[in-house]
Amino acid sequence: MKTEKRDVLRFLKRIGVDTRFVSVVLPYLYINNLRFSKFSRKREELVHKKYPQLQIVRSTIFQKICTRSSKIIGDSLNPREIVLIRTGPKVEDKVLEIILEPYTRKYGIQLIQKKFELEEIGKTLTHDFEVIALPLTLDHEVKNILNQIFTGKKIKMQSSQDKIEKIRLIYPLVNVPLNWIYGWLEVDAKAHHLEGDDKLVHEFLQFLETIIPQVRENILKSSRFLSK
């Protein structure tokens, strides 16, 4: 018999789990915050007994991803908004869906998934949504900044674009390094290299990381300061 999401949510609530801090993307249950979700080992046993087919994912890296993205999401979304996210082969798209899923309960937002390009907004893609969540990561933003520096261009952060055709744009993953995502999903980073990845920028970042562990975060902070 097919497991219904609403039934799983009702059961989790009944046993004392706070589903605002659990991503329910069947057949997986991802714990976003172990403390706030109250998803104890005893409650996990109850879930397995009721739904043996479900897989409960406890991951420290995933919780770090959720923590970093939560402030941006909290500052960017309003209750009951309709949010568009893109379906695609990239792991960032999948992660974005997972971390936003609890906000359908926390904020009462509605998620719409479509395959699209931003250029289609206002043309072939109709406006049945209020916000677009884009899977821009810390690595994407920093490499874009360095490319502009190396080519002598004015620094313009990709995440500084906050609207398109009056539709708000948000970037929940902009503070999240790609290696966290790859590490959590156990994905080979070489198989998912950044599109248009510049060899010089990549090697430069690798070198800087040996000296400054938080170099990506620092570059982003400095660029935000300059943009203001």
N, C-alpha and C positions, 0 to 999 in steps of 0.2 A: 504494500500500500504506500502511495506517495506521501511523503512528509510535507505538511503545509507549514509555511513560515509562521503564520499567525498562531498555529497550535504550539509551535516551539516557543514563541514569545510568551504565550499565556503560561506555559509550564515553567519557564524560567522565572517569571514574575511570581508564580505561586510558591516556588521553593526559595525565594528571597534574593534572586540575582537582579541587579540593576542593569537592565538592558540598554540603558543610555551609554554604557561603557563596554558594550559587547557588539561586535559586528556579526550580524547573522546573514551569511551568504552561503546558503545551503549547497552542499552538505557540510560546510565548515562553520564553526563558531570561533571567532577571533577575539581574544581578550585584549581590549585596548588599554585598560587600567585595572590591574589585579586588585588593588585596594578598593577603589570606588565601585567596581562591579560586584564585589563580595562573592566572587566565583571561587569558593573554597574547594579543596579536594573532595570534601564530603558531597558538596553540591554537584561536582563533576561526576561523581559516582552515580548520583541520582539521575543525571542526564543520560549517562551511558546505559543505565538500566532501562530507562523509558525509550531512548532513541539510540540503540547500539550502532546505527549506521552513521551517526554524526561524528565528525572529527573536531575535537577541541584543540585549538592552537594556542599554546602558551609560549610566547616569545618575548624576551627582553628587548630585542632589537625592534620588533614591531611596536612595542609599547613606547619606545623612544621616538619612533616615527610619529606615532599618534600625539605624543606630548608636544613635539615641535610643530606639528601642523595645527594643533587645537587652538592656539592663540590667534593665528591668522583666520581660521574658520570662524572662531567666536567673534572676531572684529569685523568680519566681512559679510556674514549671513544674518538675515532677519528671519523671525519666525514665519513659517508657512510659505516660504518662497519656493518657486519652481526652479530647479537647478539642472542645467544640461551638462552632461559629461560625455566624453567621446569613447566609443568602443573602438578597439584597435588591437594590434598584436603586441604593442609595447607594454612592458611590465608596469611602467608608471601609470598607464591608464587603468590597469586592474587594481593597483594599490589605491588609486584615487577613489575608485568605487567602494573599496572595502572601508577606507577610513571615513567616508562620508555617510555610509549606511546608517550608523547610529543616530545621526542628526535628523533622520526621518522621525525619530522618537524624541530626541532631545529638543529639537527646534520645530518639529512638525513639517520639515521641508519635504518636497516631492522631487525625486530624482528621475530624470529622463535620460535615457542612453541612446545615442545615435552616432553613426559614422558621419563626420563632417569636417570641413575646413573652415577657418574663420572667414575666408573670402566669400563663403556662401551666405553668411548672415545678411539678411535683408534682400537676398536675391532668391535663391532656390530654397533656403531654409526659413521656414515660417517662425514668427515670434510667439511661440506658445510657452515661453519660459522667460524668467526675469534675470537669471544669472548664468554665466558659463564658467565652470571650474576647469582650469587648464592644468595639465600634468607637468608644468615647468619645475624642474628640480634645482637644487643649489648648484650642481655641476653645469647644467645648461646655462644658468644665469652668469656664473663666474667665467665660463669659457667665452661667452658672448662679450663680456666686459673686456677680457684680455685681448680678444681678437680686435676689438675697437682700438685699444691702446696700441697694440703692435702695428696697426695700419694707420695710426694717426687720426682716427675718427673721433668725433664727439661721443662721449660716453652716454649711451641711452639704454637704460635697463629695460629688458623685455617686460618685466613685471610692473613697469611704470604705466603701461597701457591699461587703464582701468575701465574703459568703455569702448564698445563698438556698436554703432547703430542704436545707441541708448541702452544697450544691454550691458550690465556690469560684468567685468571679468575679475575672477579671483584666482589665486595661485597657492593652494594649500600646501604644496610640496616644495615651495621655494627655499625653505630652510632645511630641507632634508637632503643629505648626500646620497648620490646614487649607490655608493658602496654599501650603505645601510640596506637599501632596497634589494640589491643583488645578494647581500649576505643573508638577509631574512629568507628570501625565496630560493637560496642556494642556486643562483643562476650564474653561469659563466659570463663575466663582464665583457669578454672579448667577442662573444656572440651577439652582444647588444650594444655595440659602440654607438656613440653619439653621431647623428647625421651631420656631415660636413665637419667632422672632428679634425681640427688642425693639429698636425704632428708637433709643431713648435709649441703651441699652447699646452698640449698634453704633457710634453716632456718638461716644460717650464714649471707646471703645477706639481709634477712628481718630484722635481728637484726642490722646490720650495717646501713641500710637505716634510722633507727630511730635516728641515730647519725650523719650520713653523707648523706644528701639527694642525692648528685651526686656521690655516691660510685661506681656505675657501670662505669660511664664515667672516674672517677679517676683511677680505676683499669686498664681500657683499655689504658689510656694515659701512666701510669707507665710501663705497659707491652711493649708498643711500644718503649718507651725509652730504656728499658733493651734490647730489641731485636736488637737495633741499636748499 
